[in-house]
């Protein structure tokens, strides 16, 4: 039996905690439509990650296995979910590729994230314009989260933060969540 592994995208930033730079962001956001994924778009239902939060997950750059940044089992990758989506924090290694990535995130050359997964339960519907929409209800496996060059979900992020910019970043995130909440309330269907 063959296994289908899929990837999707989110946001990212770098943060300076006690002199140590960390990468954090959202690998996935809830209730937001992806880009066109080849004839359909998808969204992730809140709670979809609940069954995979204890998986052995890697943090990779651009999903490349030779560019490992962290791992949940070594506590160099921490995952959590909140009302916005799947959040992560990476304690990157002191390697050239990790230093290069940190600089690219700080310069805003890399601004988004992705994740690789297998689906346990989903549903397919058509929107009012007849376009196919897949709703992911639960994941079966979470393989990796990755800062990436090209995301499938435009609302995902990645960034580098300093302690000085932390409060400004939080305020911007709260404003974005408030705007998304207002947008979601408009999408109510009968």
WOURBEL-V989452 format. One record per helix or strand. SS is the DSSP state (@ for helix, = for strand). FROM is the first residue (numbers start at 1). TO is the last residue. If there is no record, write none. Layout:
BEGIN
SS&FROM&TO ; SS&FROM&TO
END
This chain:
BEGIN
=&6&17 ; =&20&29 ; =&40&44 ; @&50&52 ; =&58&61 ; =&64&71 ; @&72&74 ; =&77&81 ; =&85&90 ; @&96&106 ; =&112&126 ; =&132&148 ; =&157&161 ; @&163&186
END
